[in-house]
Amino acid sequence: MSEKVRYNRWLILAASCLLVFATGCTYIFSVLKTALEKEFGSDDAVMAYSVLNAISPIPMILGGYFVDRGKTQLVALAGGTLWGLGWLLGGLSGSGSMFILCFGVIGGLGQGFAYTAALNNTMRFFPDRRGMAAGLITGANGGAAIVMAPLARWILDDQGIVTTMSAFGVAFLAVAVLVALTLRQAPANYAPEGWTPPAPASGGPAAEAKNFNWRQMCMTPMFWLIFVIFVCGAFSGLLIVANASPLAQGMFGYSKSEAAFIVSVYAFASLAGRICFGTVSDKIGRVRTVQIIFILAALGLISLIVGKGDHNVLPLVLGIFAVGMGYGGIMGTMPALVMSQFGPKNQGINYGVAFSAFAVSAIFAPNLGAKIGKSNGGDYSQALVIAIVAAAVGLCAAIAYQVVAARLERRAAAQQ
């Protein structure tokens, strides 16, 4: 049947963007961080954020299993509901351990379910614009803080942390229901009307000549290079997003309200990076795009180190923007890279497995940044140097990916 009769893929894309926009409120954590530390303790507040990000691959893999088997709406509803409950119950928690359970565990489960339902199903509706679709969806996720950081700051200053968390939680529950009613399952081998799959380009991946399951995927060298790229690409972004506000205060002398603006700058950059680099990767290739991203992120981190000083606005904004663009670019490019390399059939599980690399960075980067900043009186320079090293390792992995891909292609051609 035609696309117009059965599916409105653009409406499905819009609903997916709305769902991940809600889960993107994780990026306003640095605005809430000080209030959460006062309410639940410094260690427990940061630990909850790390747990939230670290466990998300588990529901992504589990949710991906059901998405791959036609249960996208159910997974989206479960994800949005758990995400809302994580915020609502987290705000009402009476202790740090309960906050970790509610916001970290329940919220993390919800975030993973929602993300895989929105991203991996909807990308199948856009075989002709896969990078663009991934960029828009992940862009909505990263761009949430542009709107929600100032809103959270306003509610927080006026009503306190409990009301802020509760209000956001109720709103997320409403989004869960609306999105679940709108999403539709992508059929196998979906092709939009009038579109013919192009022949694989020379020098690129096999373009879905084979659909790998997760076991087959993990046995390839390409997967492990993707894993390293993902770890290194997420590291600097997670370090900054969890500490952007205190970094702006400690290294550049800004107030809390002024630092909230820096969080919005980061969020806007992350949004721009996801959309721009996701779309660019459709044109110049995923891996070449990733190489550009690592160089950009390293330059941004250097700007923050070299330019630190009281109200040095230019190096702060340029550095935060570059790191945000790089982080957004990684998040917008990796889903399409995984699908292009390993096929669309098992993308739900496959990307969930690949996303475990994100969890590795989520465990270490926010806590590392917070501890270094705290022990050095608000100076995060040492943490930023570590992030630069991670970017260099990621760039080397991306170059190695290109070399190995070309070698495998030549070997396959010789066997034909």
N, C-alpha and C positions, 0 to 999 in steps of 0.2 A: 504494500500500500504506500501511497505517497506520504511524504513527511508532513504535508499540510493537513491531511485527514487525521492522522493518528498522533502526531507529535508537534509540539511547538518547542523546539530545542532552545530557543532564546528565552522563553519563559522558564524552562527548566534551569537554564544557566543563571537567570536572575534569582530564582529561589535558592539555588546552591550558593550563590554569592551572599544572600541574606543570612543563610545558616552559618557560613564560615565567618561572616562579619560579626555575628554574635560571639563565636568562639575566639575571634581575634581580640576580644577584650582582655585576654591574658596579657596583651602588650601594654596595658595601662598599669601593670603591677608596680612599676617604679613610682607612680603617682600615689598609690595606696600604701607603699612599703613602710613608710615611717609610722603611719597610723596603725598598720597591722602589727608592726614590731612593738608598739606601745600596748596594744591590746593582747597580743599572744606571745610576745617575746621575740627577740631578734632572730635567734636560731630557728625557732619553729616557723616563723613567717617565711624565711628564705627557704627552709626545707620543704614547706608546702608547695612553693612555686617550682622547686626542682622536681619534686615528686610528680606534680601535675604534668610537666613536660616529659619526664623520664618514662612514665608508664604508658604514655599515649600510643606507642607502637603495639602494645598488647591489644587494646580494643581496635586498632587499625587492622591488625591481622585477623582478629576474630570477626570484626565487622566486615572486613574485606571478603572473608569466606562467604558470608551471607549476601553481600552485594553481588558477588560473582554468580550467585545462585538465585538472583531475582528478588531479593528482599530489601531493596534500597530504601523504600519508604519506611519500613519497620526500623531499620538501622538508623535512619535520620531522626525518627521520632524518639527512639531510645537515647540517641546521642544528645539531642537538644534538651530532653527532659533531665537527664543526668547532669548536663552542664548547668542548667538553671538551678537544680537542687543543690549542686555543689556550692554555688554562690549564696543561695538563700540560707542553707543550713550552715555554711561556713561563717557567715556574718553573725549567726546566732550561737556559734560555738562558745562554750564556756571555758575552754582551755586550749593550749597550743596543740596538744595531741589530737583533740577533736577537730581543730581547724585543719590539721594535716590530713585527717581522714576525710573530711567533707570537701574542702576545697581541693586538696591534693589528689586524693584517690577517686572520690566520686566525680569531681570535676574533670580529672584527667581521663577517666573512662568515657565521660560524655564528649570531651573534646575529640578523642580518637574516633569514636563511632561517627560523630557528626562530620568530621573531616573526610573520612574515607567514603561515606555515603555521598557527600557533595562532590568531591573531586573525582574519584575514580570512575563513578558511573557517568557523570556528565561529560568527561573527556571522550567517552565512546560515542557521544552524539556529534563530536567535532573531529572526525578523522582528517578533515581538510584544513583545520586550524587548531591543531592540538596544543601547540605552544601558547597561542592566544587564549584558548579556553583555560588552560592551567594558570596562565598569568593573571587572567581576570578573577578567577576563583581565589587563588592564593593572594591576589592583590586586595580583594575585599577583606580577607583575613588580616593581612598586615595593615590595611588602611583604617581599620576600626578605631585605632587610637587617635586618629586625627580629629574625629568627632567626639569620641568618648572620653579622652583624657581631660579636656577642659570641663566636660559635663561632670565627670567623676570628681574633679577638683572642686567644683562648685557645690555639689551635693555633700561632699566630705566636709568642706569648711562650714556648711550651714547646718548639716544634720548629724555628722559623725559617721564612723566607719560601719556601724551595724546597719543603719538605714541605707547607706550607699550599697553595701553588698546585697541587702534584701531587695532593694528596688531593681537592681540589675538582674537578680535571679528571677524575679517575677516576669520581667520583660523577656528574658530568654525562654521561659516556659511558653509564653505566647508565641514566640517565633517558632518554636519546635512544632507546635500544632499546625501553624500556617504553612510551613515548608513541607511537612509530611503530606499535606493535602494536595500539594502542587507538584511534587517530584513524580517522575515516571521512570520506569526501568528501561534502560537502553537495550534494544534487541541485539542479538548476535550479528556481527558483521554489518552493522548499520552504516548506510551511506546516504548522505543528503541527496535530494533530487538533483540530477544533472551533474553529479560529481563522479569522476572516474579515478580510482586510485592510481597515482603515478608509479612508473617503474622506479626501482631503487636507484638512487644516484651513486655514481662511482665514488668510492672513498667514504661512503656513509655506512650505517648499520644495515643489516639485512632487511630492515623495514618489515618486520613481522613475517618473514619467511617461515618462522616457526614460533609457536606460542610456548614459552617455557613455563613449567610449573616452578614453585619456589625451590624445590630440591635441585632441579636441573640448573636453575639460575645461580644458586649458591655454589655450584661446582665450576662456574666459569671465572676466569681471571677478570673479566669485565665487571662482574658484580663487586668484587672486592676493591677494585679501583673506584667504582662508584661509591662504595661505602666510605673509603678514605676521603674522597671529594666531599661527601655529605658531612662527615664529621668536621672537617676543616672549614667548610663553608658556613656551617651553622655556628661555629665556635665564637667568632667575633661578634656576630649579631646577637646571640643569646647573652654574651657577657655585657654588651652595651645596653640591650633593652631592659635587663634587670637592674641596671645601675646607672641609667642615663641621668636621672634626676640628681642623685647624690654626686655623680661625676661632675655635672655642671656646677653644682654648689661647691664641691671641694677643690676642683682644679681650676675653675674659672670664676668663682666668687659670686654666683648668682643666687637669688632667693628661691624659696620653694615654688612660689607662683611663677617666677621667671623660668625656672627649670622645667615646669610643666609644659611650657612652650617648646622646649628642646625635645621633649618626648613626642610632641606633635610633629616636629620637624623630622625626627627619625621615622615616625609612622608614615608620613607623606613620602619620604624617600623609599621606604620599604614598599609602599604601594606602587610608586613609579617604577622601581626596580623589577617587581614581579610582572607588571604589565609590559614594560618596555623590553626587558631581557627575554621574557617568554615569547613575545612576538618576534624579536630579533632572531631567536634561536630557530624559528621556522625558516628564516632566510639564510643564515650563515652556518647553521649547525649547532647542536647542543654543546658539544665539547669546546669548540672555539669560543662560544659565548661564555662558558664557565671560566676559561682562561682569562678573559677580559675582566670578569667579575672579581677574581682573586687579586688581580693587579689593582683594580679600583679600591677594593677594601683595604689593602695594605697601605695605599697612599692616604686613605682617610685616617687610619690608625696613626700613621706617622704625623699627620697634621695635628691630631689631638695631643701627641706627646711634645712636639716641637713648639706648638703654639699656646701651651698652657700659661695662664696668667690672669690676673684680675680683669674680668669683663673683656677679654680678647674674643670678641664675638665672631670674627671671620673664621679663624682656624677651628673654633668650636662648631659652627654651623656647617662649614665645609667638611670637617671630619665626620661629624654625625651623619650628614647627608650621604657621604660616600660609603660609609659602613652600612647605613640603612639600605642604600641602593644595592650593594653587594649581597647583603643578607636576603633582601627581597628577590634578587636575581636567582640566587641558589634555590629558594623555595619555589619560584615560578618555573624554573628550568628542569629540576630533578624529576618531577612526575612524568614529563614528556620524554626525558632521557630514558627512564626505566621502561616506559611503554614502547618506545621506539626500538630499544635493544632487545626486549624480552617478549613483546607482543601484548595485545590488549585483553586476551581471553582471561588471564589470571592476574590482571593488574591490581585488583583489590588486595589480594594476599601479597603479591610480589612487592607492591609499593609499601605495604605495611612492614614487610621484612626489611626492605631498604631503609625505611624510616627509623628503624632501630638505631641507625647511625646518628640521627638527630638526638635520640635519647642519650647517647654517650656524651655528646656535648652538653645536653641539658643537665646532666648530673654534675658535671665539673665546672662549666663556664660561669654560671651565675654565682655559685658559692666561691669560686676562686676569685672572681672580681670583687665580691663583697668583702672577703677576708683581707685581700691585699689592700683595698681602699681603706678599710677600717684600721689596719695595722700601720698604715702610712699617713694617717691624719687626713684622709680624703684624696690622696694622690694615687691614681690608678695606673700610673705609667708602667710599672712592672707588669701588670696584667695585660696592658696593651702590647707590650713587647712580646709576650707569650702568644698573643693573638696574631701578631705579625709573622711569627715563626709558623703558626698553624696555617696561615694563608700561603706561605711559601711552600709548605709541604703539599697543600692542596693543589697549587699550581703545578708542581712536579707530577702529582698523580694524574692531573688532567692531560699533561703532555704525554705521560706514559700510556694513558688510555688511547690516545690518538695513534701512538706508535704500535701498540698491540693490535688495535682494530685494523690498521693497514696491513700488518703482518698476517693476521687471520684471513683477511680478504684475499691477499695474494695466494695464500695456501689453498683456499677454497677454489680460486680461479684455476690454479694449477691442476687440481684434481678433477676438473670438469673435462 
